């Protein structure tokens, strides 16, 4: 479909033939630099089945060619098409949620500031460009996702660093919808995801955070390696199902 920077590819995952299903817009991870519809195909399929919602994966523009806020603009453009034409596709635009993993979770959260989403679902979100947390220091090497890659990702994506859509630690916590956050125990991003959940709860948002013990960053995309991947997807899916009923 048409976006602000050209054509935006999407992939639609329908869990059943039922009409007027709710919608989850999904932004894939990859440090703003990598990832595609294909890399997250299995995760989106599983999330559609777990949530009972139509998952629409968005192939947003990637950094460094497309910096902040280009990916957010692409997801917003898709949401606007769904609002206008979703009913023609058997979708219920009034029941919209946003989801993503890692850098995609950052994009989903930033997009939630611009859309009337019912829920926000985040797998191990990348949220704080300062990299000042204890988990960033403790797990910067040897746990798959490295501190040097995170630095590279933020630098490649950087636009207006003071914009709360870029640095979500600056965002008004009360402005977010109900939120579900899955974190991994051995992940540099663990603490910032949990701190974000704490901020939302303090602001009165219905936010739930669950740390998955023994896991590293990206585990929800590794069901061939650990059954905890399916457990995390089922948990987030159930939260989405309840929020979108």
N, C-alpha and C positions, 0 to 999 in steps of 0.2 A: 504494500500500500504506500501511498505518498506521504513522505515526511518532509521536514524543513530542509534537509540536506539531500533529498532525492528519495529513491525507493527504499522502503524499510521492509525486509522480509520477516514474515511471521510463520509460526507453525502452531496449528491448533490441535489440541488433544481433548477429545470428547469422551468422557467415561461411560456414557450411555446414550441411547437414542431419545431420551426425554427432552422435551422442548423447554425453553425458557430457563435454562440452567444458569447458575451464577458463574462468574468469570474471575479467574486469577491471572493477572499479567505477571509473567516471570522474566526477570533479567538474569542472564547467566553470569557466572564469575569468570575470572581470568585476569584480574589485576588491571582492568580497563583496556588491556592490550591484546588479550588472547580470548579464546572461547568462541563458540558458535552455536547455532541450533543443533548441530550434530553432537557436539561434546556433551550436551546436557539433555539429550533425547531421552535416555532411560530415566533420569531423575524426574523429568516433566511427565513422562508416562505414569510413573509411580505416584506422583503427587496428584495427578488428575483422578486416579482410582481411589486414593486415600481420602481426598477431599470431596469427591462427588461433583466437583466444579470443572468447567471447561478451562483448561490451562492454555494460555496463549503465550508462547515464547517469542520474545522480541529480539531480532538480530540488529541491535543498535550499532551505530558507528563506533569504531575503536580508536583509542589513542595510539600513537601521538598525533596522527593526522586529524583526528576529531577529539578535541579537548573538551573539558567541562565548559558549558553544560550540554554538549551535543547529545550524549546518550539519554539524558533526562528528557530533552526535547523530543527525541524519537519515541520514547515510551509514552509521553503525553500525547503525541500525535496519534499513536495507535489507540489510546484510550478515547480520544475524541471521535475517532471513526466508530468505535464500539458504541459510544453513546448515541451516535446518529443512526447507525445501521445494525446494531447488534441484534435487535429483535428479528430482523430479516434472516439472521443466521441461527435463530433459535436460542439466543442468549438473552439474559436479563441484565441490562446495563446498570440497573439500580443496585444490583448485588455484585459489587466489584471489590476485589482484594488485590494487593500487590505482594509479590514475593521475589526472592532472589537469594543467591549464595555469594559470600565473599564480597568482591567488588560489585557484583550484581545486587547484593543486599544493600550496599550503599546507594546505588542508583534507585532501587525500589523505595528505600526510605526517603530519599530526596524527592522522588516523584510524589510520594504520599503527601508532601507539603503543598502540592498543587492540585490534587484531585480529591473528590469526596469518597475516598475508599472506606470500606467497612472494616478492613483488617489489613495488617501488615505482618508478613511472615518472613523471618530472616534466618538463614543458615549461616552461622559463624561470620557475622558481618564485619567488613572493613569500614571503620567509621572515623578514626581519629588520626589525622595526618601527623600529629606530633610524635607518635610512637613512644610515648612517655610511660607506658604502663609497665608493671612488674612482669607480666607475661611476655611482653615484647622483648624485655631483656633476657628472661629466663629461657625462651624457646626460639631465639633468633637464628640458631644454627642447629641442624641435626633433626628437625622435625618436619621435613618436607617443605613447608613454606618458610622462606628465610627473610631476615630483616633487610638484606640488601635488595631482594626482589620487591619487598613492600616499598622501600624508598624509591626504587626505580618506577614503580607503578604510580605512586603519588606525583612524582615529578613529571612523568609523561602526561598525566591527566590534568595537571594543575592549570587553573584559570585564575579567577578571583578567589584567593585563599581566604578572604574574609567573608565570603558568601556562606550562609548557614547551610545551603544545599551542598556545598563542597565539604565544609568542616561541620559535621553534624553535632559536635560538642557545643556549637554556637546556636543551635536551633532551639526554638521554643518547644519544650517537651510537651506542653499541654496541647499543642497543635496536631499531635499524631493520633491516629485511630488506635483501637485495641491492637496489641502487638504480641507476637510470639517469637521468641528468640532461642535458637539452639546453639550452644557453644561446645567446643571441644576442650578437654582438660589440658592437652599438650599442644596448644595452638597459640602463636604469638598474639592473635586477635581475641583471645578469650576474655581478657579483662575489659576491653573496650565494649564488647558486646554486652557483658554483664553490667557494666557501669551505665550503659544506655538504658537498659531495662530498669535499673534502679531509679534513674532520672525520670523515666516515664511514670513509674509507680508513685514517686513522690509528687508528681504533677497531677495525680488522680487518674491516669490512664490505666485501663485494664491491660496490664503487661505481665507476661509470664516468661520466665527464663529457666531453661533447663540445661545444666552442664552434663555432657555425656562423658563419663569417666573412661580413661584409657584411650581416648580417641585423639587423632590429629586433624589438622585442617583438611577439609575436603572429604571427610569420611562418608558423608551421605551419598556421594557419588561412587562409592566403592562397595556395593553389596556383594561382589564376588570375594571380597576379603573379610568382611565382618557383617554379621547379622544385625549389628547395631545401626547400620545404615537404614535398613528397612524400619527399624524401631523408631528412628528419628523422623523419617518421612511419615510414618503412621501417626506419630504424635502431632506433628505440625498439621497434617491433613485433617485430623480430628478437630483441632482448634479452628481451622478454616471452615470446616463443615458446620460447626456450631455457629460461628460468626456470620455465615452467609445463609443461614436458614431463614 
